[in-house]
């Protein structure tokens, strides 16, 4: 695990030095500032507006970071020829992938935390002092971070066997399909034969169910999130990410890098 940690810390340092991340975080904080203005206009529902827009900004900006930077974690090293020098050392390919994954998740954690602080600052500016119910926002941010960690794993999987452009399309497609995974499970198709319906439902269980990570509506109305849901989503993310990263390692280990 020492090699994994070295790759992870180097990835984190490179991502922190990337000015694009700072621009994205600044844009998210700017959106939260706009949420304050909109919240003041929306008399009586200031908190709902601020929390909804703030969490949407965190999710959207995090999604961009997870997809675009996650896809480039492998291809960027290959283009710069630094991957060959790294793998020439006693670093296995799966250690390289796991280190890259951990480094980007660390970066997302820091950026998500910074945006969460901005969201709490917006809440405090509108309705200080904060109340215990505002802690539910932290739970929503945590679930967003879990969602982003899963998206990073998918982005790395696709980047191991295709071009960066196609990897971005595949990752975005998996995300959109995962958002509607539950709807596919409950589909009631009149014009489809039963075999097709069963196939669609079977595929929906293989897709990542991203609806489980969305508690914005509940938190925006100052309602709590069940602890069992948080534990379930955490375990779901760990298992699904582990399976995806295992597949990515298997593909990457067989890839001809010459």
Helices and strands as residue ranges (DSSP letters): H 2-17, H 19-41, H 46-64, I 65-69, H 70-79, H 82-87, H 93-127, G 132-134, H 135-159, H 164-179, H 181-185, H 194-206, G 210-213, H 216-220, H 227-253
